[in-house]
Amino acid sequence: MLSSGSVSPGKTLTERVRQKLSEILESSDLIKFVGLVTMDGFTIASNLKDDNNIDPKLLGALIVSSIKNLETNLRKVLENASLSEIVISIGQDLLIAKSIGKLALIMIVDKTLDINFIMYSVEEGLNDLITDLGLERR
C-alpha cells in the first residue's frame, strides 16, 4: 500500500485516493468509471458503478499505451507536442484520460453529461489527488 506522512493518521494514501475516486464517481449518476493509473499501466485504484463490466487493469494499460503512442506520433509531426488530455467516444459514452506527470486519471461518462461538468470534476479530482500525493502541477 502507498503511504505518506502528509495524510491524516489512520488513513493510508491508498485509502485517500480511493475516497477521492469515489467522490468523483458519486458526483453524478452519469459517471460510470473512474481510475488512477501510472503512466506505465499499473492501476493504483479504480471505482465503477455496479452495472458496468469494465476490467480496470486492462483499461488503464490500454489508455496509457494510447497516450504514449499518440504523444510519440504527435512529437514526430509537431516536435514539442505534449499530450495531457484525451477524449474518446465509445458508443453512448465518453472515455476521458488526463495525465499528471507519471499518473493519469481515467473516467468513463455518459455523453449526455455536460462536458464542462466532466472537465470540472476531472480538474477538482486531480487537484485533490495532487495535494494528497504531494505532487506539483507542471
C-alpha positions, 0 to 999 in steps of 0.5 A: 500500500502507498503511504505518506506522512502528509495524510491524516493518521489512520488513513493510508494514501491508498485509502485517500485516493480511493475516497477521492475516486469515489467522490468523483464517481458519486458526483453524478449518476452519469459517471460510470468509471473512474481510475488512477493509473501510472503512466506505465499501466499499473492501476493504483485504484479504480471505482465503477458503478455496479452495472458496468463490466469494465476490467480496470487493469486492462483499461488503464494499460490500454489508455496509457499505451494510447497516450504514449503512442499518440504523444510519440506520433504527435512529437514526430509531426509537431516536435514539442507536442505534449499530450495531457488530455484525451477524449474518446467516444465509445458508443453512448459514452465518453472515455476521458484520460488526463495525465499528471506527470507519471499518473493519469486519471481515467473516467468513463461518462455518459455523453449526455453529461455536460462536458464542462461538468466532466472537465470540472470534476476531472480538474477538482479530482486531480487537484485533490489527488495532487495535494494528497500525493504531494505532487506539483502541477507542471 
